[in-house]
Amino acid sequence: MRATFSLLGKVRNVIGVLLISSIFTTNMAGNSIGEIFRITTFGESHGKAIGVIIDGCPAGLEINLDFLQNELDRRKPGQSSITTQRKESDTFQILSGVFEGKTLGSPIAIITPNEDQKSDDYGHLKDAFRPSHADYTYEMKYGIRDHRGGGRSSARETAARVVAGAIAKELLQKKAGIEIYSFVSAVGQIRLSKNYSELDLSKIDTNIIRCPDETTANRMIDFIKETKAKGDTVGGIITGVIKNCPVGLGEPVFDKLHADLGKAMLSINAVQGFEYGSGFEGASHFGSDNNDIFIADSKNRIKTKTNHSGGVQGGISNGEDIYFNVAFKPVATIMQSQSSVDKEGNEVELKGKGRHDPCVVPRAVPIVEAMAALVIADHWLRAKTAKV
């Protein structure tokens, strides 16, 4: 019990520093996102805890604690045979900003303690740079790094994003009817042949890969297991869908809605690509094929015949479904020997140790949803100031 109080005391000190710095400084450190609905995350992979401060969440929002925990459970390690076997309960603790089940309008502070660190697995990496990791760049930028599990650059940090995104989801669903989904649409060369509109999105969580098409899901799962057995990793694509988004979200010219969504997605570990609407394929189309023609429905509501724009035109939502793809590279830690160098430039041989995902996309589904929710919640609140 004494250790728990000690941890909470240290976390509160960190939170105090973060709150003060957020008031008096700009976001130069890159640990915050959002203008009105704004979050700042903190913590390292093998530190005491991962945490987040949410500022700007309106008062009076009822918080479903079970929903928040379920979102964390979807992201947590050790959940299936195709994910890392690190065991973390990811049980969160709300330290401030919520009273009697409702938000107070004050900063919400949440921590998720780290419980299953095995720092010895990373001892051999103290002075060596792993291929395609952040080891070298962090060392050069800061002159110091936490080599245990990647420290701040670890995907462990995304637990903080997911719990914050869960609150954003609650806000959007309860107050605006906006729904956010994401699912695995590709693993390696195995791709869904169906458009998202042809899929039953309620089936996303019915299998461990989180692909709503059972036949394709089984092929993906088998392929990931084969890849893992070889000590290798593979990348994939997650498709995101935002439904019931009102017209008018987005702030030209530099805070266009799709630009902020792109930034949010590209901030996720291992993401190397983002496209929305017709995306890169649209670059090969003629304008006569790619334009979305406006029509009026039977109730005289303006719609578009097609949705190549992906629900965003001129950087502003147009009321249609927003859909996008996020490309994830293969996990950089592989269970095979690779050559690299140490701090002195000496050649070294490295082989992955510890517990790592052979494919990151199954656990990244709730992360993509969380980041989309954070962006949409921020722009939904910003849109309320656009006109009187």
N, C-alpha and C positions, 0 to 999 in steps of 0.2 A: 504493500500500500504506500509506503514511504517513497519507493521508487516511482510510483505513478504520480504522486504529488510533485516529485522533483521534475519529472518530464513535463507535466502541465505548467509548472512554474517557468521552466526554460522556454516552452512554446509561447507562453503569454509575453515573455520578454521580447521574443522574436517578433511577435505580432505587433507589439507596441512600436518597435523600430520601423516595421513595414508601414504601419499606419502613418507615422510621422513623415517618413520619406515620401509616401504617396501624396501627402498634402503639400509638401514644400519643394518637391523636385518633379521634373518631367520623367517620362518613362524611358530613361536612357539605358537602363539595365536590361530591358527586353523581357521582364518577367510579368508584365501586365498586358491585358487586352480589353478593349471596350472603352466607350466614352461615357455613357450614362450607367449602363449595367456593366460594371468593370470588375475584373478579377485579377488578383495577384497570387501566384503560386509560390511555394517555397519547399525546400527539403531535397535531400539526395537519396539515392537508391539504398544505401546502407547506413543512413543516418537514423536518428530517433523516430522521425515521422515525416510524412508528406502532408502538406497543408495548403489551404487556400483561404484568402480573404475576399469576400464578395461585397462590393460597395455599390449602392444605387438600386438595390432590389426594393421595390415599393413595399410599404407596410401593409399588413392585413392579409398577406398571402398564406393560406393554409398549407403547411408542409407535411407531406405523407412520408414519414420516416421509412416505412417499408419499401416505398418506391425508390427512395434514395439508395437504400441498401441493395435492392435488386439491380439497380444500374451498376453499382460497384461490383456486384457478383458476376455480372456479364463480362466485366473487364478483367477480373482478378486472375492471377496465375493458378495453375494446378486444377483447372476446371474440366480438363478432358485429356485424352491420350495424345492429342495433336498440339498441346500447348506446353509451355515450360512447367516443370513440376515443383517450382518454388511454391511453398505453402503459406499463403497470406489470407487471413480471414477478411481483411479490408473492412474491419468494423470501424465506422467513423464516429467522431465525437464532435458535437456542436458546442462551441465554447461561448458564443455570443450571437446576438442578433435575432434570436428566436425565443418567444415566450408564450407558454400555453399553446404551443402548436402553430403559432402564427409569427410571421416576420414583423420586426419592430420598425423597419426602415433604417436601422443603424447597421454598421458593418457586420456581416455574418462571418465568423471564423470557424473553420472546420479542420480537424486533423484526422489523419489515418495513420496510426502507428505502424512502423515496420516491425515484423515479428520473426521473420525467418531468413535473416541475412546470413550468408556464409562467405564472409569476407576473405577467408583463407583461399578460396577458389581463385582469387584475383592477385595473390601475392606475386606471382611471376610476371605481372603486367606493370609493376610499379615504375619501371624505367623503360618499358618497351611500348611501341606504338602499334596497336592492332590495325590491320588493313580495313579501310572504309569505316572506321570509328571516329569519334570526336577526340580521341586521345591527343593526337599531335596538335590539332587546332586549338584545343583548350590550353594545352601546355604553352604554346607560343603566345596566345592572347593574354593569359593571366599569370604565367610564370609558376603556376601551381595547379594541381588538379587532384580530385578524389578518384583514384584509380579503381576503387571498389565498386564493381558493377557499372562503371561509367559515371557515378556520382550524379551531378545535375543533368547530364545529357541522357541519362537512362530513361526508358519508357515508363519506369516506375512513377515518374512525375505526373503521368497522365491520370493517375487515380484522383488527383486534386481537380483536374479538369472535368472528370466524369461526374463527381459529386456536385460541382458547381453547375455543370450542364443540366443535371437532373432538376435543380431548382429552377433553372431557366425554362426547362420543358414544362414544369408545373405552371409557371407563370403564363407561358404561351398557350397551353392547352386549356387551362381554366378560365383565362381572361380574354383570349382571342380565338379559341378553337383551332389553333394551328397545330398540326401533327407532323412529326419528324421521324423518318425511317431511314435506315441504311442496311445494306446487305452485301454479301460477297458475290460478285458477279464474274470473277475470274480468278483462277489460281494457275500460274504458269500459262500454258497454252490452252487450258480447259476453260471455256467461256460459256456463259449463259447465252442461248440463242434468242431468248424472249426479251421483249421490251418490258420495263418495269410495270407498265399499265396492264400487261397481260398476266402478271403474277399476283398471287395471293400473299400480300405482305404480312398477314397475320401468321404465316408459317415460317418467318425468318428464324425464330428461336426454337424450332422443332428439331433441329439437328446441330451437331457440334461445330459445323463449319459456318452456320448462319447464312445459308443459301436457300431461298424459298422454293427451289425446284428440287425435289427429292432425288431424281435420277442424276442430275448434274452434281448435286451435293455429295452423293456417294462416290462418284468418280473423283471429285476433289479430295475427299477424305483419304481414299486409297492412295492417291498420288502423293499427298503430304506424308503419309506413313512410309511409303517407299523412299521418299527423299530423306526423311529422318533416319531411316535404316542405313543410308549411305553416308551419314554424317554431314549432310549438306542442307541447304535451305532453299526456299523458293518464294518468289514475290506473288503479288496478286492485285486485284482491283476491287474497290468498294464503291458501290453506287449509292448515292444519297438522294432522298426524295423529301420535299417539303410541301405539304398539302394545306390548302385553305389559307394561304398567305394573302393578306389584303393587298390591294393596289397601293403603291406609294412608298414602299420601304426602300431606302437607299439615299445616299447624300452625294450628289455630284459636286466636284468632279473627281476628287481623289478618294472619296469614301464610297464609291459605287458599291452596290450590294454584292455583285459577283466578285469584285476586287477584294472586299473584306472576307467573303467566304473563301476565296483562294488563299489569302494570307493565313486564315485560321487553319485551313487544311494543310498547307505547306509547313505550318509550324509543328505538325505532328511528327514524331520520330519515324524515320524510314520513308516518309512520303517524298516522291520525286516528280509527281505530276498531278495537275488539276485541270479539268475541263468541264464546261457546263453547256447545256443545250446540245446543239449539233457538234460543238467542240471542234477538234482537229479535222474530223470528217467533213464538216461544213466548209472547210477551206477548198475542197475540191468540187463544190456545188456551184451552180449558176444562181444569181440572185432571184431569178424567176422560180427556182425550186426551193430556195431557202427562206424567202420572205414569208412571214406569218400574216395572212390576210385577216383583217378585222371583220367580224360579223355581229349581228344582234340576235339573241335568242328569242324564244317566244314571249319572254317577259321584258323584252327590250334591254336586256343586259348585254353590254359589249364584251365579246369574247374573241379569241383568235381560232381560225380553222385548224391550224397546226401549231406546234410549240417548239419549233427549231430554236427559238430564243432561250429556251430553258426557263421561262417564267420571268426573265429580266430583260428589259429594253431601256437603253440609255442609262444603265446603271440603277434602274428603279424597277421594283417588282410590278408586274402587270396583272396579277391576279390568277395567272395560270400556275400549274404545278412547277416548282423549281426543282430541277434535277441536275445532277453532276456526277462525275467520276473522279475517284482519287486513286492514284497509282502508288503502290508500296513496293519498294525494292526488296530483294531477298535479305533476310536478317544477316547482318555482317559477321556475327560469331558463328563459325562452322566447326564441326568436330573433325577437322582435317588439318594437317600440318600446312602452314604457310610461312613464307619467308617475310621478314620485316627488318627494322632497325631499332636500336635503342637510342637513348638521349645523346649518346656520344657518337652516333652514326655507325656503330658496329652492327654487322648483320646478325640477326637472331632467327631462330625457328620457333614459331608459335603454334599452339594447338588449343582450341577452345576447351575450357573446363566449365564445370558448373551446370546450371539449368537454364536452357534457352529455348525459345520458340523456333520450330523448323519453318513456320510460316506465321507471320504476324497478323494476317487479316482477320481471323475469327475473333480475336480479342480486341481488334481495332474498330469493330463495328460500333460499339457504344461510344468510343472516343470520337468518331466522325459525327455521330448524332449529337454528342455533347457540344462540340465546337460549332456545329450548325446552329444549335439552340442558343448558344451564347451570342453569336452574331445576330441572329434574328431578333432575340430579346432586346439587344442593344438598339437595333434599328427600329424596332416597334415602339420603344420608348422615345427615341429621337424623333420619329415621325409625328408624335403628338405635339411637337413644338413647331411644326412646319407652317401652320396657318391658324388664324383665329376666326 
